[in-house]
Amino acid sequence: MAIIAPSILAADFLRLGDAIEMINRSEAGWVHCDVMDGKFVPNISFGIPVLEAVRRATTKILDVHLMIVEPERYLSVFKSCGADVLTVHQEACIHLHRTLQAIRDLGMKTGVALNPSTPISTLEEVLPLIDVVCLMSVNPGFGGQKFISSVIDKTARLKQMINTSKSSTLIEIDGGVSMANAQTLIQAGADILVAGNFVFTASNPVHTISELANIRPMVNI
């Protein structure tokens, strides 16, 4: 089963508590939180107080995705907010190895996100330090964008790299995930699916999460 990580960026912020309660009742394994600074990406989302509130409201894995410049300055802050997985962008880290080691030293799982145009080869030297690679399947900064289909092949190539290195790194897909592409992504090697608008605009979000969580890879005959 894939891990489903609903992205609260797509939730109604006037009813964020209700959104977290829905996730708690669902088969979602993680809660995905996009932190944007208006510099690395054009948008500004939310920060520390929101993350602290979400942490208090759920026992699910808190998956914090930093779309910010100089993320290394704030690692201990996000640890104190209760982040379980802390993902930084390869494009935002001058010293990625050092940043990943610092995240691990703080007791969090390490994540590295790649923009659609960033090749997976940039992670080859640090793959043993990465718990989760987050492949962006839209250009980061806004929800509701169209899925970039070339990420399917990128997922398969990353899975091959992980297998070759005998790493236990998981692959997360973030952006435009829906029933139209979820099975293909899982077949290509995805372990975690971030779903925002597809979940929060559904008439029955709990059922939608269940459908995603129970997709199985196609059997080759």
Helices and strands as residue ranges (DSSP letters): E 3-6, G 8-10, G 13-15, H 16-25, E 30-36, H 48-57, E 61-67, G 71-74, H 75-80, E 85-89, G 90-92, H 96-105, E 109-114, G 120-123, G 127-129, E 132-136, H 151-165, E 170-174, H 182-188, E 192-195, H 197-200, H 205-213
